[in-house]
Amino acid sequence: MLQSIVHIALVVRDYDEAIEFYTQKLKFELVEDTYQPKQNKRWVVVSPPGSNGTTILLARASKLEQEDFIGNQAGGRVFLFLGTDDFWRDYNEMIKAGIEFVREPKEQDYGTVAVFKDLYGNLWDLVRFSKGHPMSKRVK
C-alpha cells in the first residue's frame, strides 16, 4: 500500500475534463501537462494537496478494450485514497464543490473515512488515519 500511493496511474477518457475535475473540484496541483508530438502522447501528472511527492498519472488507454480491463481489476474498484489531517474541513469543502459521496463518513478502527467517485467511476476514500496508524505519518 505504501508503494501504491507514491505513483498511481488512472485511465481517463478525456484529459481536459479529468484535469478540471482534479484541479478545480479536488484542488490537486497540476504538476505536468506535456504533449510529445513524435509519440502522439500527452503526459499529465497531478498531485493531491499536501501530498509530499505523491503523484497520479492521468493516462489514456491505448485501446478502448484496455480501459475496461483496467477498470475491472480488483473487483471493479481502483483502490485510491486522499488522506487528510482535517477530515471534516475537507469533507465539507468537497461537498460544497459538488463532490457526491457514495458512502457517508464513518468511524473505522483505522480512522474516519467517506467514499466518493470521480468522473470515471473510480472510488476514492477520503480518510483521516487514526493516530498511531502507519499511514498517518504520510499525511501532513
N, CA, C and O atoms as a GROMACS GRO file, in nm:
protein
  560
    1MET      N    1   0.082  -0.120   0.000
    1MET     CA    2   0.000   0.000   0.000
    1MET      C    3   0.086   0.126   0.000
    1MET      O    4   0.052   0.224  -0.066
    2LEU      N    5   0.196   0.125   0.073
    2LEU     CA    6   0.283   0.242   0.075
    2LEU      C    7   0.332   0.274  -0.065
    2LEU      O    8   0.337   0.391  -0.103
    3GLN      N    9   0.370   0.173  -0.141
    3GLN     CA   10   0.420   0.197  -0.276
    3GLN      C   11   0.309   0.243  -0.369
    3GLN      O   12   0.332   0.325  -0.458
    4SER      N   13   0.188   0.190  -0.349
    4SER     CA   14   0.081   0.220  -0.444
    4SER      C   15   0.041   0.368  -0.442
    4SER      O   16  -0.012   0.418  -0.540
    5ILE      N   17   0.065   0.438  -0.332
    5ILE     CA   18   0.024   0.578  -0.330
    5ILE      C   19   0.135   0.672  -0.376
    5ILE      O   20   0.111   0.792  -0.390
    6VAL      N   21   0.254   0.622  -0.399
    6VAL     CA   22   0.361   0.709  -0.445
    6VAL      C   23   0.336   0.750  -0.589
    6VAL      O   24   0.359   0.865  -0.626
    7HIS      N   25   0.291   0.657  -0.671
    7HIS     CA   26   0.261   0.691  -0.810
    7HIS      C   27   0.150   0.600  -0.859
    7HIS      O   28   0.168   0.478  -0.868
    8ILE      N   29   0.037   0.656  -0.889
    8ILE     CA   30  -0.080   0.580  -0.934
    8ILE      C   31  -0.112   0.625  -1.076
    8ILE      O   32  -0.104   0.744  -1.106
    9ALA      N   33  -0.147   0.531  -1.163
    9ALA     CA   34  -0.191   0.567  -1.297
    9ALA      C   35  -0.342   0.547  -1.306
    9ALA      O   36  -0.393   0.440  -1.274
   10LEU      N   37  -0.411   0.649  -1.351
   10LEU     CA   38  -0.556   0.641  -1.370
   10LEU      C   39  -0.587   0.649  -1.518
   10LEU      O   40  -0.532   0.732  -1.590
   11VAL      N   41  -0.675   0.564  -1.563
   11VAL     CA   42  -0.719   0.569  -1.702
   11VAL      C   43  -0.833   0.671  -1.712
   11VAL      O   44  -0.932   0.663  -1.639
   12VAL      N   45  -0.817   0.766  -1.803
   12VAL     CA   46  -0.919   0.868  -1.824
   12VAL      C   47  -0.962   0.868  -1.971
   12VAL      O   48  -0.886   0.827  -2.058
   13ARG      N   49  -1.084   0.916  -1.996
   13ARG     CA   50  -1.133   0.922  -2.134
   13ARG      C   51  -1.107   1.059  -2.196
   13ARG      O   52  -1.096   1.072  -2.318
   14ASP      N   53  -1.098   1.162  -2.113
   14ASP     CA   54  -1.080   1.297  -2.163
   14ASP      C   55  -0.984   1.371  -2.070
   14ASP      O   56  -1.016   1.397  -1.954
   15TYR      N   57  -0.867   1.405  -2.120
   15TYR     CA   58  -0.765   1.470  -2.036
   15TYR      C   59  -0.815   1.602  -1.976
   15TYR      O   60  -0.803   1.624  -1.856
   16ASP      N   61  -0.870   1.689  -2.060
   16ASP     CA   62  -0.908   1.822  -2.012
   16ASP      C   63  -1.016   1.814  -1.904
   16ASP      O   64  -1.012   1.887  -1.805
   17GLU      N   65  -1.113   1.725  -1.925
   17GLU     CA   66  -1.219   1.705  -1.827
   17GLU      C   67  -1.160   1.653  -1.695
   17GLU      O   68  -1.199   1.698  -1.587
   18ALA      N   69  -1.068   1.557  -1.705
   18ALA     CA   70  -1.006   1.500  -1.586
   18ALA      C   71  -0.922   1.603  -1.512
   18ALA      O   72  -0.927   1.612  -1.389
   19ILE      N   73  -0.844   1.683  -1.586
   19ILE     CA   74  -0.762   1.787  -1.524
   19ILE      C   75  -0.852   1.885  -1.449
   19ILE      O   76  -0.823   1.924  -1.336
   20GLU      N   77  -0.961   1.925  -1.512
   20GLU     CA   78  -1.053   2.019  -1.447
   20GLU      C   79  -1.112   1.959  -1.319
   20GLU      O   80  -1.120   2.027  -1.217
   21PHE      N   81  -1.152   1.832  -1.325
   21PHE     CA   82  -1.209   1.767  -1.208
   21PHE      C   83  -1.109   1.765  -1.092
   21PHE      O   84  -1.141   1.805  -0.980
   22TYR      N   85  -0.987   1.718  -1.120
   22TYR     CA   86  -0.889   1.704  -1.012
   22TYR      C   87  -0.837   1.837  -0.961
   22TYR      O   88  -0.814   1.852  -0.841
   23THR      N   89  -0.817   1.934  -1.049
   23THR     CA   90  -0.762   2.061  -1.002
   23THR      C   91  -0.869   2.155  -0.947
   23THR      O   92  -0.845   2.224  -0.848
   24GLN      N   93  -0.986   2.160  -1.010
   24GLN     CA   94  -1.090   2.252  -0.965
   24GLN      C   95  -1.171   2.197  -0.848
   24GLN      O   96  -1.193   2.267  -0.749
   25LYS      N   97  -1.215   2.072  -0.859
   25LYS     CA   98  -1.303   2.018  -0.754
   25LYS      C   99  -1.225   1.960  -0.636
   25LYS      O  100  -1.267   1.975  -0.521
   26LEU      N  101  -1.112   1.894  -0.664
   26LEU     CA  102  -1.038   1.832  -0.555
   26LEU      C  103  -0.914   1.912  -0.513
   26LEU      O  104  -0.845   1.876  -0.418
   27LYS      N  105  -0.888   2.021  -0.584
   27LYS     CA  106  -0.775   2.111  -0.551
   27LYS      C  107  -0.639   2.043  -0.564
   27LYS      O  108  -0.545   2.080  -0.494
   28PHE      N  109  -0.628   1.945  -0.654
   28PHE     CA  110  -0.498   1.884  -0.683
   28PHE      C  111  -0.414   1.988  -0.757
   28PHE      O  112  -0.467   2.083  -0.815
   29GLU      N  113  -0.284   1.970  -0.754
   29GLU     CA  114  -0.193   2.056  -0.827
   29GLU      C  115  -0.158   1.989  -0.960
   29GLU      O  116  -0.128   1.870  -0.964
   30LEU      N  117  -0.162   2.066  -1.067
   30LEU     CA  118  -0.119   2.015  -1.197
   30LEU      C  119   0.034   2.022  -1.200
   30LEU      O  120   0.091   2.131  -1.203
   31VAL      N  121   0.099   1.908  -1.197
   31VAL     CA  122   0.245   1.901  -1.191
   31VAL      C  123   0.305   1.908  -1.331
   31VAL      O  124   0.405   1.976  -1.353
   32GLU      N  125   0.242   1.838  -1.426
   32GLU     CA  126   0.295   1.835  -1.562
   32GLU      C  127   0.183   1.809  -1.661
   32GLU      O  128   0.094   1.728  -1.637
   33ASP      N  129   0.189   1.880  -1.772
   33ASP     CA  130   0.098   1.855  -1.884
   33ASP      C  131   0.180   1.877  -2.010
   33ASP      O  132   0.194   1.990  -2.057
   34THR      N  133   0.233   1.770  -2.064
   34THR     CA  134   0.325   1.776  -2.177
   34THR      C  135   0.273   1.693  -2.292
   34THR      O  136   0.230   1.579  -2.274
   35TYR      N  137   0.277   1.752  -2.411
   35TYR     CA  138   0.242   1.675  -2.531
   35TYR      C  139   0.371   1.637  -2.602
   35TYR      O  140   0.458   1.721  -2.624
   36GLN      N  141   0.383   1.508  -2.636
   36GLN     CA  142   0.501   1.458  -2.706
   36GLN      C  143   0.459   1.426  -2.850
   36GLN      O  144   0.404   1.319  -2.876
   37PRO      N  145   0.485   1.519  -2.943
   37PRO     CA  146   0.434   1.504  -3.079
   37PRO      C  147   0.486   1.379  -3.152
   37PRO      O  148   0.412   1.316  -3.227
   38LYS      N  149   0.612   1.344  -3.131
   38LYS     CA  150   0.667   1.227  -3.203
   38LYS      C  151   0.593   1.099  -3.168
   38LYS      O  152   0.570   1.014  -3.255
   39GLN      N  153   0.555   1.085  -3.042
   39GLN     CA  154   0.483   0.964  -2.999
   39GLN      C  155   0.332   0.985  -2.997
   39GLN      O  156   0.256   0.891  -2.971
   40ASN      N  157   0.288   1.108  -3.024
   40ASN     CA  158   0.147   1.144  -3.014
   40ASN      C  159   0.091   1.107  -2.876
   40ASN      O  160  -0.014   1.044  -2.866
   41LYS      N  161   0.165   1.146  -2.770
   41LYS     CA  162   0.125   1.115  -2.633
   41LYS      C  163   0.116   1.242  -2.551
   41LYS      O  164   0.189   1.339  -2.573
   42ARG      N  165   0.026   1.240  -2.457
   42ARG     CA  166   0.013   1.350  -2.361
   42ARG      C  167   0.046   1.294  -2.224
   42ARG      O  168  -0.009   1.191  -2.184
   43TRP      N  169   0.134   1.360  -2.152
   43TRP     CA  170   0.180   1.316  -2.021
   43TRP      C  171   0.126   1.414  -1.918
   43TRP      O  172   0.174   1.527  -1.907
   44VAL      N  173   0.026   1.369  -1.840
   44VAL     CA  174  -0.040   1.457  -1.743
   44VAL      C  175  -0.023   1.398  -1.603
   44VAL      O  176  -0.060   1.283  -1.578
   45VAL      N  177   0.033   1.477  -1.513
   45VAL     CA  178   0.056   1.433  -1.376
   45VAL      C  179  -0.006   1.534  -1.281
   45VAL      O  180   0.017   1.654  -1.294
   46VAL      N  181  -0.085   1.485  -1.185
   46VAL     CA  182  -0.143   1.570  -1.082
   46VAL      C  183  -0.100   1.520  -0.945
   46VAL      O  184  -0.059   1.405  -0.930
   47SER      N  185  -0.108   1.608  -0.847
   47SER     CA  186  -0.066   1.573  -0.712
   47SER      C  187  -0.170   1.621  -0.612
   47SER      O  188  -0.213   1.736  -0.618
   48PRO      N  189  -0.212   1.533  -0.519
   48PRO     CA  190  -0.309   1.575  -0.417
   48PRO      C  191  -0.251   1.686  -0.330
   48PRO      O  192  -0.130   1.695  -0.313
   49PRO      N  193  -0.339   1.771  -0.274
   49PRO     CA  194  -0.289   1.879  -0.188
   49PRO      C  195  -0.217   1.824  -0.066
   49PRO      O  196  -0.264   1.731  -0.001
   50GLY      N  197  -0.100   1.882  -0.036
   50GLY     CA  198  -0.022   1.841   0.081
   50GLY      C  199   0.029   1.699   0.075
   50GLY      O  200   0.042   1.634   0.178
   51SER      N  201   0.057   1.650  -0.046
   51SER     CA  202   0.086   1.507  -0.062
   51SER      C  203   0.231   1.466  -0.044
   51SER      O  204   0.261   1.347  -0.038
   52ASN      N  205   0.322   1.562  -0.036
   52ASN     CA  206   0.464   1.529  -0.017
   52ASN      C  207   0.518   1.431  -0.120
   52ASN      O  208   0.579   1.330  -0.084
   53GLY      N  209   0.496   1.460  -0.247
   53GLY     CA  210   0.555   1.378  -0.352
   53GLY      C  211   0.465   1.274  -0.414
   53GLY      O  212   0.502   1.214  -0.515
   54THR      N  213   0.348   1.251  -0.359
   54THR     CA  214   0.254   1.158  -0.420
   54THR      C  215   0.206   1.217  -0.552
   54THR      O  216   0.163   1.333  -0.556
   55THR      N  217   0.211   1.139  -0.659
   55THR     CA  218   0.161   1.188  -0.787
   55THR      C  219   0.068   1.086  -0.849
   55THR      O  220   0.075   0.966  -0.820
   56ILE      N  221  -0.018   1.135  -0.936
   56ILE     CA  222  -0.111   1.049  -1.009
   56ILE      C  223  -0.096   1.082  -1.157
   56ILE      O  224  -0.111   1.196  -1.198
   57LEU      N  225  -0.068   0.979  -1.236
   57LEU     CA  226  -0.056   0.994  -1.380
   57LEU      C  227  -0.194   0.971  -1.441
   57LEU      O  228  -0.256   0.867  -1.420
   58LEU      N  229  -0.241   1.070  -1.516
   58LEU     CA  230  -0.367   1.055  -1.588
   58LEU      C  231  -0.331   1.007  -1.729
   58LEU      O  232  -0.264   1.078  -1.804
   59ALA      N  233  -0.376   0.887  -1.764
   59ALA     CA  234  -0.334   0.826  -1.890
   59ALA      C  235  -0.453   0.778  -1.971
   59ALA      O  236  -0.551   0.729  -1.915
   60ARG      N  237  -0.444   0.792  -2.102
   60ARG     CA  238  -0.545   0.738  -2.191
   60ARG      C  239  -0.508   0.593  -2.221
   60ARG      O  240  -0.392   0.561  -2.242
   61ALA      N  241  -0.608   0.505  -2.222
   61ALA     CA  242  -0.584   0.366  -2.262
   61ALA      C  243  -0.551   0.368  -2.410
   61ALA      O  244  -0.612   0.442  -2.487
   62SER      N  245  -0.454   0.285  -2.450
   62SER     CA  246  -0.416   0.286  -2.591
   62SER      C  247  -0.522   0.218  -2.678
   62SER      O  248  -0.530   0.245  -2.798
   63LYS      N  249  -0.600   0.132  -2.619
   63LYS     CA  250  -0.710   0.067  -2.691
   63LYS      C  251  -0.834   0.075  -2.603
   63LYS      O  252  -0.824   0.068  -2.481
   64LEU      N  253  -0.949   0.088  -2.665
   64LEU     CA  254  -1.074   0.100  -2.591
   64LEU      C  255  -1.095  -0.017  -2.496
   64LEU      O  256  -1.141   0.002  -2.384
   65GLU      N  257  -1.062  -0.137  -2.540
   65GLU     CA  258  -1.084  -0.255  -2.455
   65GLU      C  259  -0.992  -0.257  -2.334
   65GLU      O  260  -1.024  -0.320  -2.233
   66GLN      N  261  -0.877  -0.189  -2.341
   66GLN     CA  262  -0.787  -0.185  -2.225
   66GLN      C  263  -0.850  -0.109  -2.110
   66GLN      O  264  -0.829  -0.142  -1.994
   67GLU      N  265  -0.928  -0.007  -2.142
   67GLU     CA  266  -0.991   0.073  -2.037
   67GLU      C  267  -1.082  -0.015  -1.951
   67GLU      O  268  -1.081  -0.006  -1.828
   68ASP      N  269  -1.162  -0.100  -2.017
   68ASP     CA  270  -1.250  -0.191  -1.943
   68ASP      C  271  -1.169  -0.288  -1.858
   68ASP      O  272  -1.206  -0.316  -1.744
   69PHE      N  273  -1.060  -0.339  -1.913
   69PHE     CA  274  -0.977  -0.434  -1.840
   69PHE      C  275  -0.919  -0.368  -1.714
   69PHE      O  276  -0.923  -0.425  -1.605
   70ILE      N  277  -0.865  -0.249  -1.732
   70ILE     CA  278  -0.803  -0.180  -1.618
   70ILE      C  279  -0.908  -0.148  -1.512
   70ILE      O  280  -0.883  -0.164  -1.393
   71GLY      N  281  -1.025  -0.101  -1.557
   71GLY     CA  282  -1.130  -0.066  -1.463
   71GLY      C  283  -1.188  -0.185  -1.388
   71GLY      O  284  -1.243  -0.168  -1.279
   72ASN      N  285  -1.175  -0.304  -1.444
   72ASN     CA  286  -1.232  -0.423  -1.380
   72ASN      C  287  -1.135  -0.494  -1.285
   72ASN      O  288  -1.173  -0.591  -1.220
   73GLN      N  289  -1.013  -0.447  -1.278
   73GLN     CA  290  -0.920  -0.510  -1.184
   73GLN      C  291  -0.965  -0.483  -1.041
   73GLN      O  292  -1.039  -0.388  -1.016
   74ALA      N  293  -0.923  -0.566  -0.950
   74ALA     CA  294  -0.956  -0.551  -0.807
   74ALA      C  295  -1.106  -0.547  -0.786
   74ALA      O  296  -1.158  -0.467  -0.708
   75GLY      N  297  -1.178  -0.637  -0.857
   75GLY     CA  298  -1.321  -0.648  -0.837
   75GLY      C  299  -1.398  -0.525  -0.882
   75GLY      O  300  -1.503  -0.494  -0.826
   76GLY      N  301  -1.347  -0.455  -0.984
   76GLY     CA  302  -1.416  -0.339  -1.036
   76GLY      C  303  -1.382  -0.210  -0.964
   76GLY      O  304  -1.436  -0.105  -0.996
   77ARG      N  305  -1.294  -0.217  -0.867
   77ARG     CA  306  -1.259  -0.098  -0.792
   77ARG      C  307  -1.112  -0.065  -0.808
   77ARG      O  308  -1.026  -0.152  -0.794
   78VAL      N  309  -1.084   0.060  -0.838
   78VAL     CA  310  -0.947   0.108  -0.836
   78VAL      C  311  -0.926   0.161  -0.695
   78VAL      O  312  -0.998   0.251  -0.652
   79PHE      N  313  -0.829   0.107  -0.624
   79PHE     CA  314  -0.810   0.146  -0.484
   79PHE      C  315  -0.730   0.275  -0.474
   79PHE      O  316  -0.611   0.277  -0.505
   80LEU      N  317  -0.795   0.380  -0.432
   80LEU     CA  318  -0.732   0.511  -0.423
   80LEU      C  319  -0.776   0.578  -0.294
   80LEU      O  320  -0.886   0.553  -0.245
   81PHE      N  321  -0.690   0.661  -0.239
   81PHE     CA  322  -0.736   0.739  -0.125
   81PHE      C  323  -0.672   0.876  -0.123
   81PHE      O  324  -0.562   0.897  -0.173
   82LEU      N  325  -0.745   0.967  -0.064
   82LEU     CA  326  -0.698   1.103  -0.043
   82LEU      C  327  -0.691   1.121   0.108
   82LEU      O  328  -0.793   1.132   0.175
   83GLY      N  329  -0.569   1.124   0.161
   83GLY     CA  330  -0.550   1.136   0.305
   83GLY      C  331  -0.557   1.281   0.349
   83GLY      O  332  -0.513   1.371   0.276
   84THR      N  333  -0.612   1.305   0.467
   84THR     CA  334  -0.627   1.441   0.519
   84THR      C  335  -0.596   1.444   0.668
   84THR      O  336  -0.612   1.344   0.738
   85ASP      N  337  -0.551   1.560   0.714
   85ASP     CA  338  -0.531   1.576   0.859
   85ASP      C  339  -0.649   1.650   0.921
   85ASP      O  340  -0.656   1.663   1.043
   86ASP      N  341  -0.742   1.699   0.838
   86ASP     CA  342  -0.861   1.768   0.887
   86ASP      C  343  -0.981   1.717   0.807
   86ASP      O  344  -1.026   1.780   0.712
   87PHE      N  345  -1.032   1.602   0.848
   87PHE     CA  346  -1.134   1.532   0.773
   87PHE      C  347  -1.258   1.617   0.747
   87PHE      O  348  -1.302   1.630   0.633
   88TRP      N  349  -1.315   1.675   0.853
   88TRP     CA  350  -1.443   1.745   0.838
   88TRP      C  351  -1.429   1.871   0.755
   88TRP      O  352  -1.521   1.903   0.679
   89ARG      N  353  -1.319   1.943   0.765
   89ARG     CA  354  -1.297   2.061   0.680
   89ARG      C  355  -1.296   2.018   0.534
   89ARG      O  356  -1.367   2.076   0.451
   90ASP      N  357  -1.215   1.916   0.501
   90ASP     CA  358  -1.202   1.874   0.362
   90ASP      C  359  -1.330   1.810   0.310
   90ASP      O  360  -1.367   1.830   0.194
   91TYR      N  361  -1.398   1.733   0.393
   91TYR     CA  362  -1.525   1.671   0.354
   91TYR      C  363  -1.626   1.780   0.318
   91TYR      O  364  -1.692   1.773   0.214
   92ASN      N  365  -1.640   1.881   0.404
   92ASN     CA  366  -1.736   1.990   0.379
   92ASN      C  367  -1.699   2.071   0.256
   92ASN      O  368  -1.787   2.113   0.181
   93GLU      N  369  -1.570   2.095   0.234
   93GLU     CA  370  -1.525   2.167   0.114
   93GLU      C  371  -1.559   2.089  -0.012
   93GLU      O  372  -1.600   2.147  -0.112
   94MET      N  373  -1.542   1.957  -0.006
   94MET     CA  374  -1.572   1.874  -0.122
   94MET      C  375  -1.723   1.872  -0.151
   94MET      O  376  -1.764   1.876  -0.266
   95ILE      N  377  -1.804   1.867  -0.047
   95ILE     CA  378  -1.950   1.874  -0.063
   95ILE      C  379  -1.988   2.005  -0.131
   95ILE      O  380  -2.068   2.007  -0.224
   96LYS      N  381  -1.928   2.117  -0.084
   96LYS     CA  382  -1.956   2.248  -0.144
   96LYS      C  383  -1.914   2.252  -0.290
   96LYS      O  384  -1.978   2.320  -0.371
   97ALA      N  385  -1.808   2.179  -0.325
   97ALA     CA  386  -1.759   2.177  -0.463
   97ALA      C  387  -1.841   2.084  -0.552
   97ALA      O  388  -1.815   2.074  -0.672
   98GLY      N  389  -1.940   2.017  -0.494
   98GLY     CA  390  -2.026   1.932  -0.575
   98GLY      C  391  -1.984   1.786  -0.584
   98GLY      O  392  -2.035   1.712  -0.667
   99ILE      N  393  -1.890   1.745  -0.499
   99ILE     CA  394  -1.848   1.605  -0.498
   99ILE      C  395  -1.958   1.524  -0.430
   99ILE      O  396  -2.003   1.558  -0.320
  100GLU      N  397  -2.000   1.417  -0.495
  100GLU     CA  398  -2.104   1.331  -0.439
  100GLU      C  399  -2.038   1.211  -0.370
  100GLU      O  400  -1.961   1.137  -0.430
  101PHE      N  401  -2.070   1.195  -0.244
  101PHE     CA  402  -2.015   1.083  -0.168
  101PHE      C  403  -2.109   0.963  -0.178
  101PHE      O  404  -2.231   0.976  -0.162
  102VAL      N  405  -2.051   0.847  -0.205
  102VAL     CA  406  -2.132   0.725  -0.217
  102VAL      C  407  -2.138   0.650  -0.084
  102VAL      O  408  -2.220   0.559  -0.067
  103ARG      N  409  -2.053   0.690   0.009
  103ARG     CA  410  -2.064   0.638   0.146
  103ARG      C  411  -2.035   0.752   0.242
  103ARG      O  412  -1.929   0.815   0.236
  104GLU      N  413  -2.128   0.776   0.330
  104GLU     CA  414  -2.115   0.887   0.425
  104GLU      C  415  -2.003   0.859   0.525
  104GLU      O  416  -1.962   0.744   0.542
  105PRO      N  417  -1.954   0.963   0.593
  105PRO     CA  418  -1.845   0.947   0.689
  105PRO      C  419  -1.876   0.842   0.795
  105PRO      O  420  -1.988   0.831   0.846
  106LYS      N  421  -1.774   0.766   0.826
  106LYS     CA  422  -1.789   0.656   0.921
  106LYS      C  423  -1.658   0.642   1.000
  106LYS      O  424  -1.549   0.657   0.944
  107GLU      N  425  -1.671   0.612   1.127
  107GLU     CA  426  -1.553   0.585   1.209
  107GLU      C  427  -1.517   0.438   1.195
  107GLU      O  428  -1.602   0.350   1.215
  108GLN      N  429  -1.393   0.411   1.162
  108GLN     CA  430  -1.342   0.275   1.150
  108GLN      C  431  -1.226   0.260   1.248
  108GLN      O  432  -1.181   0.358   1.307
  109ASP      N  433  -1.180   0.138   1.265
  109ASP     CA  434  -1.064   0.115   1.353
  109ASP      C  435  -0.943   0.197   1.308
  109ASP      O  436  -0.866   0.245   1.390
  110TYR      N  437  -0.927   0.212   1.175
  110TYR     CA  438  -0.809   0.281   1.122
  110TYR      C  439  -0.828   0.431   1.108
  110TYR      O  440  -0.732   0.502   1.077
  111GLY      N  441  -0.950   0.483   1.129
  111GLY     CA  442  -0.972   0.627   1.119
  111GLY      C  443  -1.111   0.662   1.071
  111GLY      O  444  -1.202   0.579   1.072
  112THR      N  445  -1.126   0.787   1.027
  112THR     CA  446  -1.253   0.836   0.974
  112THR      C  447  -1.247   0.829   0.822
  112THR      O  448  -1.147   0.870   0.763
  113VAL      N  449  -1.353   0.777   0.758
  113VAL     CA  450  -1.349   0.757   0.613
  113VAL      C  451  -1.485   0.781   0.551
  113VAL      O  452  -1.589   0.748   0.609
  114ALA      N  453  -1.484   0.839   0.431
  114ALA     CA  454  -1.603   0.852   0.346
  114ALA      C  455  -1.557   0.820   0.205
  114ALA      O  456  -1.439   0.835   0.173
  115VAL      N  457  -1.649   0.776   0.120
  115VAL     CA  458  -1.612   0.731  -0.015
  115VAL      C  459  -1.683   0.818  -0.120
  115VAL      O  460  -1.803   0.842  -0.112
  116PHE      N  461  -1.603   0.863  -0.219
  116PHE     CA  462  -1.661   0.939  -0.330
  116PHE      C  463  -1.612   0.882  -0.462
  116PHE      O  464  -1.514   0.808  -0.467
  117LYS      N  465  -1.683   0.920  -0.570
  117LYS     CA  466  -1.648   0.874  -0.705
  117LYS      C  467  -1.593   0.990  -0.785
  117LYS      O  468  -1.634   1.105  -0.769
  118ASP      N  469  -1.497   0.959  -0.872
  118ASP     CA  470  -1.451   1.061  -0.965
  118ASP      C  471  -1.530   1.049  -1.095
  118ASP      O  472  -1.625   0.972  -1.104
  119LEU      N  473  -1.490   1.126  -1.196
  119LEU     CA  474  -1.561   1.127  -1.324
  119LEU      C  475  -1.569   0.991  -1.391
  119LEU      O  476  -1.663   0.963  -1.466
  120TYR      N  477  -1.471   0.906  -1.363
  120TYR     CA  478  -1.459   0.781  -1.437
  120TYR      C  479  -1.500   0.660  -1.354
  120TYR      O  480  -1.470   0.546  -1.391
  121GLY      N  481  -1.570   0.684  -1.243
  121GLY     CA  482  -1.621   0.574  -1.164
  121GLY      C  483  -1.522   0.515  -1.065
  121GLY      O  484  -1.554   0.419  -0.996
  122ASN      N  485  -1.401   0.571  -1.058
  122ASN     CA  486  -1.306   0.524  -0.957
  122ASN      C  487  -1.356   0.567  -0.820
  122ASN      O  488  -1.400   0.680  -0.802
  123LEU      N  489  -1.348   0.476  -0.725
  123LEU     CA  490  -1.389   0.508  -0.588
  123LEU      C  491  -1.267   0.554  -0.508
  123LEU      O  492  -1.160   0.493  -0.515
  124TRP      N  493  -1.285   0.660  -0.434
  124TRP     CA  494  -1.180   0.717  -0.351
  124TRP      C  495  -1.225   0.716  -0.206
  124TRP      O  496  -1.341   0.743  -0.176
  125ASP      N  497  -1.133   0.684  -0.117
  125ASP     CA  498  -1.156   0.703   0.026
  125ASP      C  499  -1.098   0.838   0.065
  125ASP      O  500  -0.979   0.864   0.044
  126LEU      N  501  -1.181   0.924   0.121
  126LEU     CA  502  -1.129   1.042   0.190
  126LEU      C  503  -1.108   0.994   0.332
  126LEU      O  504  -1.205   0.956   0.399
  127VAL      N  505  -0.986   0.994   0.380
  127VAL     CA  506  -0.959   0.929   0.508
  127VAL      C  507  -0.863   1.010   0.596
  127VAL      O  508  -0.763   1.064   0.549
  128ARG      N  509  -0.898   1.015   0.722
  128ARG     CA  510  -0.805   1.067   0.824
  128ARG      C  511  -0.769   0.945   0.909
  128ARG      O  512  -0.852   0.891   0.981
  129PHE      N  513  -0.643   0.904   0.898
  129PHE     CA  514  -0.600   0.786   0.971
  129PHE      C  515  -0.586   0.816   1.120
  129PHE      O  516  -0.548   0.927   1.158
  130SER      N  517  -0.618   0.717   1.201
  130SER     CA  518  -0.605   0.730   1.346
  130SER      C  519  -0.460   0.751   1.386
  130SER      O  520  -0.368   0.703   1.319
  131LYS      N  521  -0.442   0.823   1.495
  131LYS     CA  522  -0.307   0.844   1.548
  131LYS      C  523  -0.245   0.707   1.577
  131LYS      O  524  -0.308   0.620   1.637
  132GLY      N  525  -0.121   0.690   1.534
  132GLY     CA  526  -0.054   0.563   1.556
  132GLY      C  527  -0.063   0.468   1.437
  132GLY      O  528   0.014   0.373   1.428
  133HIS      N  529  -0.157   0.494   1.344
  133HIS     CA  530  -0.167   0.412   1.224
  133HIS      C  531  -0.046   0.444   1.136
  133HIS      O  532  -0.010   0.562   1.123
  134PRO      N  533   0.017   0.344   1.074
  134PRO     CA  534   0.137   0.370   0.991
  134PRO      C  535   0.114   0.473   0.882
  134PRO      O  536   0.206   0.547   0.847
  135MET      N  537  -0.006   0.480   0.826
  135MET     CA  538  -0.031   0.575   0.718
  135MET      C  539  -0.051   0.717   0.769
  135MET      O  540  -0.045   0.811   0.690
  136SER      N  541  -0.076   0.735   0.896
  136SER     CA  542  -0.098   0.871   0.948
  136SER      C  543   0.027   0.956   0.933
  136SER      O  544   0.016   1.079   0.926
  137LYS      N  545   0.143   0.896   0.928
  137LYS     CA  546   0.268   0.971   0.915
  137LYS      C  547   0.286   1.026   0.774
  137LYS      O  548   0.367   1.117   0.754
  138ARG      N  549   0.213   0.971   0.676
  138ARG     CA  550   0.229   1.014   0.536
  138ARG      C  551   0.144   1.136   0.503
  138ARG      O  552   0.159   1.196   0.396
  139VAL      N  553   0.055   1.173   0.593
  139VAL     CA  554  -0.035   1.286   0.567
  139VAL      C  555   0.011   1.406   0.648
  139VAL      O  556   0.029   1.396   0.770
  140LYS      N  557   0.030   1.519   0.581
  140LYS     CA  558   0.069   1.641   0.652
  140LYS      C  559  -0.038   1.745   0.640
  140LYS      O  560  -0.023   1.855   0.693
   0.00000   0.00000   0.00000
